[in-house]
């Protein structure tokens, strides 16, 4: 296991158990040998293997630096370059598990679900207040400790927007990729290949996450993009013809073809509290402009039971990465920018 890590990292950290292993990297539990602090150590494999992966690594670091002060967003503590100039290391504050693990064990009590959802919404509101969309909200990206404190992670595909007036005439969101968010948590506009979308994609994901917490299993476990749309339209009220024309032009035939009787959403959630069902149904609306926005979700009765929501922190400025999202550097260009950060922070 230690052979997988640079000698410099092993010198600084006592390596513990491997916690996760995904397409973009491996995460270990580790202990800082000097401070004795327990941390999460993430090694990004071939972070600079190509421009797309390099931009993802750069974006994650830059977004986390912007959001590092929020209590419900995971803190990035240190960054390190690797000896092979290809891998990259991120050190985070330690969190014992994630929401996917807790849902899988079916151990969450109702008051814990409400507390978790409140913290998730609070974090997403902070992200949205900086005019940024996360684009990858799912149970595995929601870290949780033993005291049920929530930290949002995985900012590699977060994007800054250039418009604050969503769903209004004159607002022209930037073209964005549609292949984001795990399929089960992907909004209809993403499933249908829209290149222009808004914060509403995060709100749809929040609805899927809450629904999964309420029934201890995914709401829409699609096996493909087409099957995902089938599951949605068998469960959720389809949009009107006017909404289809505005948001899903050229897809009227698809909606008519896929719309069929299935299990209504409220029936799927029949054992859940009524206010939880109401919040899910207000988030899982196919028309993105009719979904709740974060400010509205925060004061919904399902989560509006916490005194701290009276002083929710917000950003007073729009977050913009040093390199604009519509400009793509070479892999080496992103590497040089991140190495400069390493040098500036004196964390080698």
VENURZI-V251409 format. One record per backbone hydrogen bond with DSSP energy under -1.0 kcal/mol. CO is the residue of the C=O (numbers start at 1). NH is the residue of the N-H. E is the energy in kcal/mol with one decimal. If there is no record, write none. Layout:
CO	NH	E
CO	NH	E
This chain:
1	4	-1.7
2	5	-1.9
6	10	-2.0
7	11	-1.9
8	12	-1.4
9	13	-2.6
12	33	-2.4
14	31	-2.1
17	29	-2.7
20	27	-2.3
25	22	-2.9
26	43	-2.8
27	19	-3.0
27	20	-1.5
28	41	-2.9
29	16	-3.2
30	39	-3.1
31	14	-3.0
32	36	-2.7
37	32	-3.0
39	30	-2.4
40	92	-3.0
41	28	-2.8
42	90	-2.6
43	26	-2.0
44	88	-1.4
46	49	-1.8
50	54	-2.4
51	55	-2.4
52	56	-2.0
53	57	-2.2
54	58	-2.5
55	59	-3.1
56	60	-2.3
57	61	-2.1
58	62	-2.6
59	63	-2.7
60	64	-2.3
61	65	-2.0
62	66	-1.5
63	67	-2.0
67	70	-1.6
70	73	-1.5
72	152	-2.6
75	93	-1.7
78	91	-2.6
80	89	-2.8
82	85	-1.7
86	48	-1.5
87	82	-1.1
88	44	-3.3
89	80	-2.2
90	42	-3.1
91	77	-3.3
91	78	-1.3
92	40	-2.6
97	144	-2.5
98	102	-1.7
99	103	-2.8
100	104	-2.1
101	105	-1.4
102	107	-1.2
109	113	-2.1
110	114	-2.0
111	115	-1.9
112	116	-2.6
113	117	-2.5
114	118	-2.3
115	119	-1.9
116	120	-2.2
117	121	-2.5
118	122	-2.2
119	123	-2.2
120	124	-2.5
121	125	-2.6
122	126	-1.6
123	127	-2.1
124	128	-3.0
125	129	-2.1
127	132	-1.2
128	131	-2.2
130	319	-3.0
131	161	-3.0
133	159	-2.4
138	141	-1.7
139	99	-1.0
139	142	-1.3
141	153	-2.7
142	99	-2.5
143	151	-2.5
144	97	-1.9
145	148	-2.0
149	145	-1.5
151	143	-2.8
152	74	-2.2
155	158	-1.4
159	133	-2.6
165	168	-1.4
168	171	-1.8
178	180	-1.8
182	185	-2.5
183	186	-1.6
187	191	-2.1
188	192	-2.0
189	194	-2.8
190	193	-1.8
195	176	-4.2
198	201	-1.9
199	202	-1.2
199	203	-1.4
200	204	-2.2
201	205	-1.6
202	206	-2.2
203	207	-1.9
204	208	-2.0
205	209	-2.5
206	210	-2.7
207	211	-2.5
208	212	-2.1
209	213	-2.1
210	214	-2.3
211	215	-1.6
212	216	-1.4
220	222	-2.1
224	228	-2.4
225	229	-1.9
226	230	-2.0
227	231	-2.4
228	232	-2.2
229	233	-2.5
230	234	-1.2
232	235	-1.4
232	236	-3.1
235	265	-1.7
240	244	-2.5
241	245	-2.1
242	246	-1.8
243	247	-3.1
244	248	-1.9
248	251	-1.8
251	255	-2.2
252	256	-2.3
253	257	-2.2
254	258	-2.6
255	259	-2.3
264	268	-2.0
265	269	-1.6
267	270	-1.4
269	272	-2.1
273	277	-2.2
274	278	-2.3
275	279	-1.9
276	280	-2.2
277	281	-2.5
278	282	-1.6
279	283	-1.2
280	284	-2.8
282	292	-1.4
283	285	-1.6
287	290	-1.9
293	297	-2.4
294	298	-2.5
297	300	-1.5
300	303	-1.4
300	304	-2.0
303	305	-2.3
306	309	-1.5
307	310	-1.8
308	311	-1.8
324	327	-1.9
330	334	-1.9
331	335	-2.1
332	336	-2.4
333	337	-1.7
334	338	-2.2
335	339	-2.7
336	340	-1.8
337	341	-1.4
338	342	-2.1
339	343	-2.2
340	344	-2.7
341	345	-2.3
342	347	-1.6
